Amino acid sequence: MAKTSVVARSKKTPKYSTRIVRRCFRCGRKHGYMRMFGICRICFRELSGRGEIPGIKKSSW
């Protein structure tokens, strides 16, 4: 979990557009972020395993 101050700082509009930091809305992680879902890879794996993301299911063959 990211500190609340770090998350709050990333939500502010930056001075330059290249400084935008996208963070997971659940845990605040910035690395391994998936833009399509708005969450990090770890939270994606947890939610998809439980079936909470519509259209995503664990593959098995």
mmCIF file as Biopython writes it, N, C-alpha, C and O atoms, coordinates in Angstrom:
data_model
#
loop_
_atom_site.group_PDB
_atom_site.id
_atom_site.type_symbol
_atom_site.label_atom_id
_atom_site.label_alt_id
_atom_site.label_comp_id
_atom_site.label_asym_id
_atom_site.label_entity_id
_atom_site.label_seq_id
_atom_site.pdbx_PDB_ins_code
_atom_site.Cartn_x
_atom_site.Cartn_y
_atom_site.Cartn_z
_atom_site.occupancy
_atom_site.B_iso_or_equiv
_atom_site.auth_seq_id
_atom_site.auth_asym_id
_atom_site.pdbx_PDB_model_num
ATOM 1   N N  . MET A ? 1  ? 0.828   -1.184  0.000   1.0 0.0 1  A 1 
ATOM 2   C CA . MET A ? 1  ? 0.000   0.000   0.000   1.0 0.0 1  A 1 
ATOM 3   C C  . MET A ? 1  ? 0.875   1.251   0.000   1.0 0.0 1  A 1 
ATOM 4   O O  . MET A ? 1  ? 1.801   1.385   0.800   1.0 0.0 1  A 1 
ATOM 5   N N  . ALA A ? 2  ? 0.559   2.153   -0.910  1.0 0.0 2  A 1 
ATOM 6   C CA . ALA A ? 2  ? 1.271   3.420   -0.974  1.0 0.0 2  A 1 
ATOM 7   C C  . ALA A ? 2  ? 0.750   4.342   0.124   1.0 0.0 2  A 1 
ATOM 8   O O  . ALA A ? 2  ? -0.404  4.252   0.542   1.0 0.0 2  A 1 
ATOM 9   N N  . LYS A ? 3  ? 1.629   5.225   0.577   1.0 0.0 3  A 1 
ATOM 10  C CA . LYS A ? 3  ? 1.209   6.172   1.608   1.0 0.0 3  A 1 
ATOM 11  C C  . LYS A ? 3  ? 0.137   7.094   1.038   1.0 0.0 3  A 1 
ATOM 12  O O  . LYS A ? 3  ? 0.118   7.373   -0.161  1.0 0.0 3  A 1 
ATOM 13  N N  . THR A ? 4  ? -0.739  7.557   1.895   1.0 0.0 4  A 1 
ATOM 14  C CA . THR A ? 4  ? -1.824  8.426   1.441   1.0 0.0 4  A 1 
ATOM 15  C C  . THR A ? 4  ? -1.296  9.741   0.891   1.0 0.0 4  A 1 
ATOM 16  O O  . THR A ? 4  ? -1.893  10.319  -0.017  1.0 0.0 4  A 1 
ATOM 17  N N  . SER A ? 5  ? -0.175  10.221  1.436   1.0 0.0 5  A 1 
ATOM 18  C CA . SER A ? 5  ? 0.386   11.470  0.936   1.0 0.0 5  A 1 
ATOM 19  C C  . SER A ? 5  ? 0.907   11.311  -0.488  1.0 0.0 5  A 1 
ATOM 20  O O  . SER A ? 5  ? 0.795   12.234  -1.295  1.0 0.0 5  A 1 
ATOM 21  N N  . VAL A ? 6  ? 1.474   10.148  -0.803  1.0 0.0 6  A 1 
ATOM 22  C CA . VAL A ? 6  ? 1.993   9.884   -2.148  1.0 0.0 6  A 1 
ATOM 23  C C  . VAL A ? 6  ? 0.839   9.762   -3.140  1.0 0.0 6  A 1 
ATOM 24  O O  . VAL A ? 6  ? 0.923   10.267  -4.260  1.0 0.0 6  A 1 
ATOM 25  N N  . VAL A ? 7  ? -0.223  9.101   -2.735  1.0 0.0 7  A 1 
ATOM 26  C CA . VAL A ? 7  ? -1.397  8.954   -3.589  1.0 0.0 7  A 1 
ATOM 27  C C  . VAL A ? 7  ? -2.043  10.321  -3.836  1.0 0.0 7  A 1 
ATOM 28  O O  . VAL A ? 7  ? -2.445  10.624  -4.959  1.0 0.0 7  A 1 
ATOM 29  N N  . ALA A ? 8  ? -2.140  11.130  -2.806  1.0 0.0 8  A 1 
ATOM 30  C CA . ALA A ? 8  ? -2.725  12.460  -2.938  1.0 0.0 8  A 1 
ATOM 31  C C  . ALA A ? 8  ? -1.885  13.335  -3.862  1.0 0.0 8  A 1 
ATOM 32  O O  . ALA A ? 8  ? -2.430  14.120  -4.638  1.0 0.0 8  A 1 
ATOM 33  N N  . ARG A ? 9  ? -0.571  13.204  -3.784  1.0 0.0 9  A 1 
ATOM 34  C CA . ARG A ? 9  ? 0.318   13.990  -4.639  1.0 0.0 9  A 1 
ATOM 35  C C  . ARG A ? 9  ? 0.159   13.592  -6.105  1.0 0.0 9  A 1 
ATOM 36  O O  . ARG A ? 9  ? 0.236   14.444  -6.990  1.0 0.0 9  A 1 
ATOM 37  N N  . SER A ? 10 ? -0.062  12.310  -6.367  1.0 0.0 10 A 1 
ATOM 38  C CA . SER A ? 10 ? -0.209  11.852  -7.751  1.0 0.0 10 A 1 
ATOM 39  C C  . SER A ? 10 ? -1.553  12.265  -8.345  1.0 0.0 10 A 1 
ATOM 40  O O  . SER A ? 10 ? -1.688  12.321  -9.568  1.0 0.0 10 A 1 
ATOM 41  N N  . LYS A ? 11 ? -2.540  12.552  -7.516  1.0 0.0 11 A 1 
ATOM 42  C CA . LYS A ? 11 ? -3.850  12.970  -8.013  1.0 0.0 11 A 1 
ATOM 43  C C  . LYS A ? 11 ? -3.879  14.428  -8.441  1.0 0.0 11 A 1 
ATOM 44  O O  . LYS A ? 11 ? -4.752  14.831  -9.209  1.0 0.0 11 A 1 
ATOM 45  N N  . LYS A ? 12 ? -2.930  15.226  -7.952  1.0 0.0 12 A 1 
ATOM 46  C CA . LYS A ? 12 ? -2.865  16.629  -8.352  1.0 0.0 12 A 1 
ATOM 47  C C  . LYS A ? 12 ? -2.466  16.739  -9.815  1.0 0.0 12 A 1 
ATOM 48  O O  . LYS A ? 12 ? -1.745  15.883  -10.329 1.0 0.0 12 A 1 
ATOM 49  N N  . THR A ? 13 ? -2.928  17.782  -10.486 1.0 0.0 13 A 1 
ATOM 50  C CA . THR A ? 13 ? -2.521  17.958  -11.880 1.0 0.0 13 A 1 
ATOM 51  C C  . THR A ? 13 ? -1.079  18.445  -11.913 1.0 0.0 13 A 1 
ATOM 52  O O  . THR A ? 13 ? -0.737  19.428  -11.256 1.0 0.0 13 A 1 
ATOM 53  N N  . PRO A ? 14 ? -0.228  17.754  -12.682 1.0 0.0 14 A 1 
ATOM 54  C CA . PRO A ? 14 ? 1.184   18.112  -12.713 1.0 0.0 14 A 1 
ATOM 55  C C  . PRO A ? 14 ? 1.446   19.357  -13.558 1.0 0.0 14 A 1 
ATOM 56  O O  . PRO A ? 14 ? 0.609   19.774  -14.358 1.0 0.0 14 A 1 
ATOM 57  N N  . LYS A ? 15 ? 2.615   19.932  -13.362 1.0 0.0 15 A 1 
ATOM 58  C CA . LYS A ? 15 ? 3.017   21.109  -14.110 1.0 0.0 15 A 1 
ATOM 59  C C  . LYS A ? 15 ? 3.197   20.774  -15.591 1.0 0.0 15 A 1 
ATOM 60  O O  . LYS A ? 15 ? 2.857   21.570  -16.466 1.0 0.0 15 A 1 
ATOM 61  N N  . TYR A ? 16 ? 3.728   19.598  -15.852 1.0 0.0 16 A 1 
ATOM 62  C CA . TYR A ? 16 ? 3.933   19.134  -17.220 1.0 0.0 16 A 1 
ATOM 63  C C  . TYR A ? 16 ? 3.195   17.812  -17.415 1.0 0.0 16 A 1 
ATOM 64  O O  . TYR A ? 16 ? 3.104   16.999  -16.495 1.0 0.0 16 A 1 
ATOM 65  N N  . SER A ? 17 ? 2.673   17.607  -18.615 1.0 0.0 17 A 1 
ATOM 66  C CA . SER A ? 17 ? 1.842   16.425  -18.868 1.0 0.0 17 A 1 
ATOM 67  C C  . SER A ? 17 ? 2.635   15.115  -18.792 1.0 0.0 17 A 1 
ATOM 68  O O  . SER A ? 17 ? 2.048   14.056  -18.570 1.0 0.0 17 A 1 
ATOM 69  N N  . THR A ? 18 ? 3.956   15.172  -18.972 1.0 0.0 18 A 1 
ATOM 70  C CA . THR A ? 18 ? 4.759   13.949  -18.921 1.0 0.0 18 A 1 
ATOM 71  C C  . THR A ? 18 ? 4.978   13.452  -17.496 1.0 0.0 18 A 1 
ATOM 72  O O  . THR A ? 18 ? 5.472   12.343  -17.292 1.0 0.0 18 A 1 
ATOM 73  N N  . ARG A ? 19 ? 4.619   14.252  -16.530 1.0 0.0 19 A 1 
ATOM 74  C CA . ARG A ? 19 ? 4.808   13.867  -15.128 1.0 0.0 19 A 1 
ATOM 75  C C  . ARG A ? 19 ? 3.614   13.140  -14.525 1.0 0.0 19 A 1 
ATOM 76  O O  . ARG A ? 19 ? 3.583   12.899  -13.319 1.0 0.0 19 A 1 
ATOM 77  N N  . ILE A ? 20 ? 2.645   12.791  -15.339 1.0 0.0 20 A 1 
ATOM 78  C CA . ILE A ? 20 ? 1.455   12.088  -14.839 1.0 0.0 20 A 1 
ATOM 79  C C  . ILE A ? 20 ? 1.861   10.712  -14.314 1.0 0.0 20 A 1 
ATOM 80  O O  . ILE A ? 20 ? 2.560   9.959   -14.992 1.0 0.0 20 A 1 
ATOM 81  N N  . VAL A ? 21 ? 1.418   10.398  -13.112 1.0 0.0 21 A 1 
ATOM 82  C CA . VAL A ? 21 ? 1.689   9.092   -12.514 1.0 0.0 21 A 1 
ATOM 83  C C  . VAL A ? 21 ? 0.357   8.381   -12.362 1.0 0.0 21 A 1 
ATOM 84  O O  . VAL A ? 21 ? -0.517  8.824   -11.617 1.0 0.0 21 A 1 
ATOM 85  N N  . ARG A ? 22 ? 0.212   7.274   -13.076 1.0 0.0 22 A 1 
ATOM 86  C CA . ARG A ? 22 ? -1.016  6.490   -12.976 1.0 0.0 22 A 1 
ATOM 87  C C  . ARG A ? 22 ? -0.825  5.451   -11.882 1.0 0.0 22 A 1 
ATOM 88  O O  . ARG A ? 22 ? 0.181   4.742   -11.853 1.0 0.0 22 A 1 
ATOM 89  N N  . ARG A ? 23 ? -1.797  5.370   -10.986 1.0 0.0 23 A 1 
ATOM 90  C CA . ARG A ? 23 ? -1.705  4.457   -9.855  1.0 0.0 23 A 1 
ATOM 91  C C  . ARG A ? 23 ? -2.949  3.589   -9.775  1.0 0.0 23 A 1 
ATOM 92  O O  . ARG A ? 23 ? -4.033  3.965   -10.221 1.0 0.0 23 A 1 
ATOM 93  N N  . CYS A ? 24 ? -2.754  2.423   -9.195  1.0 0.0 24 A 1 
ATOM 94  C CA . CYS A ? 24 ? -3.864  1.503   -8.948  1.0 0.0 24 A 1 
ATOM 95  C C  . CYS A ? 24 ? -4.820  2.155   -7.948  1.0 0.0 24 A 1 
ATOM 96  O O  . CYS A ? 24 ? -4.386  2.701   -6.934  1.0 0.0 24 A 1 
ATOM 97  N N  . PHE A ? 25 ? -6.113  2.096   -8.233  1.0 0.0 25 A 1 
ATOM 98  C CA . PHE A ? 25 ? -7.059  2.742   -7.321  1.0 0.0 25 A 1 
ATOM 99  C C  . PHE A ? 25 ? -7.268  1.935   -6.046  1.0 0.0 25 A 1 
ATOM 100 O O  . PHE A ? 25 ? -7.748  2.473   -5.048  1.0 0.0 25 A 1 
ATOM 101 N N  . ARG A ? 26 ? -6.913  0.651   -6.064  1.0 0.0 26 A 1 
ATOM 102 C CA . ARG A ? 26 ? -7.088  -0.176  -4.865  1.0 0.0 26 A 1 
ATOM 103 C C  . ARG A ? 26 ? -5.926  -0.046  -3.895  1.0 0.0 26 A 1 
ATOM 104 O O  . ARG A ? 26 ? -6.136  0.189   -2.705  1.0 0.0 26 A 1 
ATOM 105 N N  . CYS A ? 27 ? -4.688  -0.197  -4.395  1.0 0.0 27 A 1 
ATOM 106 C CA . CYS A ? 27 ? -3.538  -0.247  -3.493  1.0 0.0 27 A 1 
ATOM 107 C C  . CYS A ? 27 ? -2.571  0.927   -3.666  1.0 0.0 27 A 1 
ATOM 108 O O  . CYS A ? 27 ? -1.728  1.151   -2.797  1.0 0.0 27 A 1 
ATOM 109 N N  . GLY A ? 28 ? -2.671  1.674   -4.757  1.0 0.0 28 A 1 
ATOM 110 C CA . GLY A ? 28 ? -1.797  2.822   -4.964  1.0 0.0 28 A 1 
ATOM 111 C C  . GLY A ? 28 ? -0.488  2.502   -5.650  1.0 0.0 28 A 1 
ATOM 112 O O  . GLY A ? 28 ? 0.371   3.376   -5.772  1.0 0.0 28 A 1 
ATOM 113 N N  . ARG A ? 29 ? -0.312  1.274   -6.102  1.0 0.0 29 A 1 
ATOM 114 C CA . ARG A ? 29 ? 0.922   0.853   -6.764  1.0 0.0 29 A 1 
ATOM 115 C C  . ARG A ? 29 ? 1.040   1.530   -8.128  1.0 0.0 29 A 1 
ATOM 116 O O  . ARG A ? 29 ? 0.049   1.655   -8.848  1.0 0.0 29 A 1 
ATOM 117 N N  . LYS A ? 30 ? 2.256   1.969   -8.487  1.0 0.0 30 A 1 
ATOM 118 C CA . LYS A ? 30 ? 2.433   2.637   -9.774  1.0 0.0 30 A 1 
ATOM 119 C C  . LYS A ? 30 ? 3.104   1.764   -10.826 1.0 0.0 30 A 1 
ATOM 120 O O  . LYS A ? 30 ? 2.959   2.030   -12.019 1.0 0.0 30 A 1 
ATOM 121 N N  . HIS A ? 31 ? 3.823   0.743   -10.422 1.0 0.0 31 A 1 
ATOM 122 C CA . HIS A ? 31 ? 4.448   -0.154  -11.388 1.0 0.0 31 A 1 
ATOM 123 C C  . HIS A ? 31 ? 3.509   -1.323  -11.678 1.0 0.0 31 A 1 
ATOM 124 O O  . HIS A ? 31 ? 2.767   -1.765  -10.801 1.0 0.0 31 A 1 
ATOM 125 N N  . GLY A ? 32 ? 3.547   -1.810  -12.891 1.0 0.0 32 A 1 
ATOM 126 C CA . GLY A ? 32 ? 2.682   -2.925  -13.272 1.0 0.0 32 A 1 
ATOM 127 C C  . GLY A ? 32 ? 1.235   -2.496  -13.418 1.0 0.0 32 A 1 
ATOM 128 O O  . GLY A ? 32 ? 0.325   -3.288  -13.174 1.0 0.0 32 A 1 
ATOM 129 N N  . TYR A ? 33 ? 1.013   -1.245  -13.814 1.0 0.0 33 A 1 
ATOM 130 C CA . TYR A ? 33 ? -0.327  -0.676  -13.941 1.0 0.0 33 A 1 
ATOM 131 C C  . TYR A ? 33 ? -0.922  -1.037  -15.291 1.0 0.0 33 A 1 
ATOM 132 O O  . TYR A ? 33 ? -0.243  -0.937  -16.314 1.0 0.0 33 A 1 
ATOM 133 N N  . MET A ? 34 ? -2.177  -1.454  -15.307 1.0 0.0 34 A 1 
ATOM 134 C CA . MET A ? 34 ? -2.880  -1.785  -16.554 1.0 0.0 34 A 1 
ATOM 135 C C  . MET A ? 34 ? -3.907  -0.698  -16.823 1.0 0.0 34 A 1 
ATOM 136 O O  . MET A ? 34 ? -4.887  -0.562  -16.091 1.0 0.0 34 A 1 
ATOM 137 N N  . ARG A ? 35 ? -3.677  0.077   -17.879 1.0 0.0 35 A 1 
ATOM 138 C CA . ARG A ? 35 ? -4.563  1.200   -18.193 1.0 0.0 35 A 1 
ATOM 139 C C  . ARG A ? 35 ? -5.983  0.756   -18.502 1.0 0.0 35 A 1 
ATOM 140 O O  . ARG A ? 35 ? -6.944  1.437   -18.146 1.0 0.0 35 A 1 
ATOM 141 N N  . MET A ? 36 ? -6.113  -0.369  -19.155 1.0 0.0 36 A 1 
ATOM 142 C CA . MET A ? 36 ? -7.435  -0.840  -19.572 1.0 0.0 36 A 1 
ATOM 143 C C  . MET A ? 36 ? -8.366  -1.065  -18.375 1.0 0.0 36 A 1 
ATOM 144 O O  . MET A ? 36 ? -9.576  -0.860  -18.474 1.0 0.0 36 A 1 
ATOM 145 N N  . PHE A ? 37 ? -7.794  -1.484  -17.257 1.0 0.0 37 A 1 
ATOM 146 C CA . PHE A ? 37 ? -8.596  -1.783  -16.078 1.0 0.0 37 A 1 
ATOM 147 C C  . PHE A ? 37 ? -8.413  -0.768  -14.959 1.0 0.0 37 A 1 
ATOM 148 O O  . PHE A ? 37 ? -9.259  -0.688  -14.069 1.0 0.0 37 A 1 
ATOM 149 N N  . GLY A ? 38 ? -7.332  0.011   -14.976 1.0 0.0 38 A 1 
ATOM 150 C CA . GLY A ? 38 ? -7.089  1.015   -13.944 1.0 0.0 38 A 1 
ATOM 151 C C  . GLY A ? 38 ? -6.552  0.439   -12.650 1.0 0.0 38 A 1 
ATOM 152 O O  . GLY A ? 38 ? -6.627  1.078   -11.600 1.0 0.0 38 A 1 
ATOM 153 N N  . ILE A ? 39 ? -6.001  -0.788  -12.722 1.0 0.0 39 A 1 
ATOM 154 C CA . ILE A ? 39 ? -5.456  -1.428  -11.534 1.0 0.0 39 A 1 
ATOM 155 C C  . ILE A ? 39 ? -4.098  -2.042  -11.858 1.0 0.0 39 A 1 
ATOM 156 O O  . ILE A ? 39 ? -3.728  -2.174  -13.024 1.0 0.0 39 A 1 
ATOM 157 N N  . CYS A ? 40 ? -3.364  -2.414  -10.818 1.0 0.0 40 A 1 
ATOM 158 C CA . CYS A ? 40 ? -2.050  -3.031  -11.008 1.0 0.0 40 A 1 
ATOM 159 C C  . CYS A ? 40 ? -2.228  -4.522  -11.291 1.0 0.0 40 A 1 
ATOM 160 O O  . CYS A ? 40 ? -3.321  -5.073  -11.157 1.0 0.0 40 A 1 
ATOM 161 N N  . ARG A ? 41 ? -1.129  -5.158  -11.682 1.0 0.0 41 A 1 
ATOM 162 C CA . ARG A ? 41 ? -1.175  -6.569  -12.068 1.0 0.0 41 A 1 
ATOM 163 C C  . ARG A ? 41 ? -1.547  -7.472  -10.905 1.0 0.0 41 A 1 
ATOM 164 O O  . ARG A ? 41 ? -2.189  -8.503  -11.103 1.0 0.0 41 A 1 
ATOM 165 N N  . ILE A ? 42 ? -1.154  -7.100  -9.699  1.0 0.0 42 A 1 
ATOM 166 C CA . ILE A ? 42 ? -1.428  -7.931  -8.527  1.0 0.0 42 A 1 
ATOM 167 C C  . ILE A ? 42 ? -2.921  -7.892  -8.189  1.0 0.0 42 A 1 
ATOM 168 O O  . ILE A ? 42 ? -3.538  -8.930  -7.948  1.0 0.0 42 A 1 
ATOM 169 N N  . CYS A ? 43 ? -3.488  -6.689  -8.174  1.0 0.0 43 A 1 
ATOM 170 C CA . CYS A ? 43 ? -4.924  -6.558  -7.912  1.0 0.0 43 A 1 
ATOM 171 C C  . CYS A ? 43 ? -5.736  -7.176  -9.040  1.0 0.0 43 A 1 
ATOM 172 O O  . CYS A ? 43 ? -6.798  -7.750  -8.802  1.0 0.0 43 A 1 
ATOM 173 N N  . PHE A ? 44 ? -5.236  -7.059  -10.275 1.0 0.0 44 A 1 
ATOM 174 C CA . PHE A ? 44 ? -5.916  -7.676  -11.412 1.0 0.0 44 A 1 
ATOM 175 C C  . PHE A ? 44 ? -5.996  -9.182  -11.236 1.0 0.0 44 A 1 
ATOM 176 O O  . PHE A ? 44 ? -7.036  -9.789  -11.490 1.0 0.0 44 A 1 
ATOM 177 N N  . ARG A ? 45 ? -4.904  -9.777  -10.804 1.0 0.0 45 A 1 
ATOM 178 C CA . ARG A ? 45 ? -4.862  -11.229 -10.622 1.0 0.0 45 A 1 
ATOM 179 C C  . ARG A ? 45 ? -5.824  -11.667 -9.516  1.0 0.0 45 A 1 
ATOM 180 O O  . ARG A ? 45 ? -6.511  -12.680 -9.646  1.0 0.0 45 A 1 
ATOM 181 N N  . GLU A ? 46 ? -5.864  -10.896 -8.428  1.0 0.0 46 A 1 
ATOM 182 C CA . GLU A ? 46 ? -6.779  -11.224 -7.321  1.0 0.0 46 A 1 
ATOM 183 C C  . GLU A ? 46 ? -8.237  -11.129 -7.768  1.0 0.0 46 A 1 
ATOM 184 O O  . GLU A ? 46 ? -9.024  -12.049 -7.541  1.0 0.0 46 A 1 
ATOM 185 N N  . LEU A ? 47 ? -8.591  -10.012 -8.405  1.0 0.0 47 A 1 
ATOM 186 C CA . LEU A ? 47 ? -9.982  -9.783  -8.796  1.0 0.0 47 A 1 
ATOM 187 C C  . LEU A ? 47 ? -10.430 -10.738 -9.898  1.0 0.0 47 A 1 
ATOM 188 O O  . LEU A ? 47 ? -11.560 -11.226 -9.878  1.0 0.0 47 A 1 
ATOM 189 N N  . SER A ? 48 ? -9.541  -11.006 -10.862 1.0 0.0 48 A 1 
ATOM 190 C CA . SER A ? 48 ? -9.934  -11.906 -11.943 1.0 0.0 48 A 1 
ATOM 191 C C  . SER A ? 48 ? -10.058 -13.349 -11.446 1.0 0.0 48 A 1 
ATOM 192 O O  . SER A ? 48 ? -10.885 -14.108 -11.950 1.0 0.0 48 A 1 
ATOM 193 N N  . GLY A ? 49 ? -9.254  -13.723 -10.477 1.0 0.0 49 A 1 
ATOM 194 C CA . GLY A ? 49 ? -9.354  -15.059 -9.897  1.0 0.0 49 A 1 
ATOM 195 C C  . GLY A ? 49 ? -10.658 -15.280 -9.172  1.0 0.0 49 A 1 
ATOM 196 O O  . GLY A ? 49 ? -11.190 -16.390 -9.150  1.0 0.0 49 A 1 
ATOM 197 N N  . ARG A ? 50 ? -11.180 -14.205 -8.569  1.0 0.0 50 A 1 
ATOM 198 C CA . ARG A ? 50 ? -12.463 -14.285 -7.875  1.0 0.0 50 A 1 
ATOM 199 C C  . ARG A ? 50 ? -13.650 -14.072 -8.811  1.0 0.0 50 A 1 
ATOM 200 O O  . ARG A ? 50 ? -14.802 -14.252 -8.415  1.0 0.0 50 A 1 
ATOM 201 N N  . GLY A ? 51 ? -13.359 -13.683 -10.072 1.0 0.0 51 A 1 
ATOM 202 C CA . GLY A ? 51 ? -14.434 -13.465 -11.042 1.0 0.0 51 A 1 
ATOM 203 C C  . GLY A ? 51 ? -15.123 -12.134 -10.885 1.0 0.0 51 A 1 
ATOM 204 O O  . GLY A ? 51 ? -16.286 -12.003 -11.265 1.0 0.0 51 A 1 
ATOM 205 N N  . GLU A ? 52 ? -14.446 -11.136 -10.334 1.0 0.0 52 A 1 
ATOM 206 C CA . GLU A ? 52 ? -15.061 -9.837  -10.104 1.0 0.0 52 A 1 
ATOM 207 C C  . GLU A ? 52 ? -14.864 -8.862  -11.250 1.0 0.0 52 A 1 
ATOM 208 O O  . GLU A ? 52 ? -15.452 -7.780  -11.252 1.0 0.0 52 A 1 
ATOM 209 N N  . ILE A ? 53 ? -14.035 -9.236  -12.234 1.0 0.0 53 A 1 
ATOM 210 C CA . ILE A ? 53 ? -13.867 -8.392  -13.426 1.0 0.0 53 A 1 
ATOM 211 C C  . ILE A ? 53 ? -14.687 -9.037  -14.544 1.0 0.0 53 A 1 
ATOM 212 O O  . ILE A ? 53 ? -14.411 -10.173 -14.931 1.0 0.0 53 A 1 
ATOM 213 N N  . PRO A ? 54 ? -15.688 -8.330  -15.066 1.0 0.0 54 A 1 
ATOM 214 C CA . PRO A ? 54 ? -16.536 -8.946  -16.084 1.0 0.0 54 A 1 
ATOM 215 C C  . PRO A ? 54 ? -15.762 -9.232  -17.372 1.0 0.0 54 A 1 
ATOM 216 O O  . PRO A ? 54 ? -14.992 -8.395  -17.843 1.0 0.0 54 A 1 
ATOM 217 N N  . GLY A ? 55 ? -15.973 -10.405 -17.924 1.0 0.0 55 A 1 
ATOM 218 C CA . GLY A ? 55 ? -15.343 -10.798 -19.175 1.0 0.0 55 A 1 
ATOM 219 C C  . GLY A ? 55 ? -13.970 -11.427 -19.027 1.0 0.0 55 A 1 
ATOM 220 O O  . GLY A ? 55 ? -13.380 -11.846 -20.023 1.0 0.0 55 A 1 
ATOM 221 N N  . ILE A ? 56 ? -13.442 -11.504 -17.803 1.0 0.0 56 A 1 
ATOM 222 C CA . ILE A ? 56 ? -12.119 -12.077 -17.573 1.0 0.0 56 A 1 
ATOM 223 C C  . ILE A ? 56 ? -12.291 -13.339 -16.727 1.0 0.0 56 A 1 
ATOM 224 O O  . ILE A ? 56 ? -12.978 -13.329 -15.705 1.0 0.0 56 A 1 
ATOM 225 N N  . LYS A ? 57 ? -11.653 -14.427 -17.171 1.0 0.0 57 A 1 
ATOM 226 C CA . LYS A ? 57 ? -11.648 -15.638 -16.352 1.0 0.0 57 A 1 
ATOM 227 C C  . LYS A ? 57 ? -10.308 -16.332 -16.510 1.0 0.0 57 A 1 
ATOM 228 O O  . LYS A ? 57 ? -9.625  -16.155 -17.519 1.0 0.0 57 A 1 
ATOM 229 N N  . LYS A ? 58 ? -9.942  -17.102 -15.540 1.0 0.0 58 A 1 
ATOM 230 C CA . LYS A ? 58 ? -8.664  -17.809 -15.545 1.0 0.0 58 A 1 
ATOM 231 C C  . LYS A ? 58 ? -8.710  -18.909 -16.602 1.0 0.0 58 A 1 
ATOM 232 O O  . LYS A ? 58 ? -9.643  -19.711 -16.648 1.0 0.0 58 A 1 
ATOM 233 N N  . SER A ? 59 ? -7.700  -18.928 -17.434 1.0 0.0 59 A 1 
ATOM 234 C CA . SER A ? 59 ? -7.680  -19.922 -18.499 1.0 0.0 59 A 1 
ATOM 235 C C  . SER A ? 59 ? -7.125  -21.252 -17.979 1.0 0.0 59 A 1 
ATOM 236 O O  . SER A ? 59 ? -6.252  -21.280 -17.111 1.0 0.0 59 A 1 
ATOM 237 N N  . SER A ? 60 ? -7.640  -22.329 -18.517 1.0 0.0 60 A 1 
ATOM 238 C CA . SER A ? 60 ? -7.126  -23.662 -18.222 1.0 0.0 60 A 1 
ATOM 239 C C  . SER A ? 60 ? -7.395  -24.540 -19.414 1.0 0.0 60 A 1 
ATOM 240 O O  . SER A ? 60 ? -8.486  -24.503 -19.983 1.0 0.0 60 A 1 
ATOM 241 N N  . TRP A ? 61 ? -6.418  -25.329 -19.801 1.0 0.0 61 A 1 
ATOM 242 C CA . TRP A ? 61 ? -6.597  -26.228 -20.933 1.0 0.0 61 A 1 
ATOM 243 C C  . TRP A ? 61 ? -5.882  -27.516 -20.733 1.0 0.0 61 A 1 
ATOM 244 O O  . TRP A ? 61 ? -5.931  -28.390 -21.598 1.0 0.0 61 A 1 
#
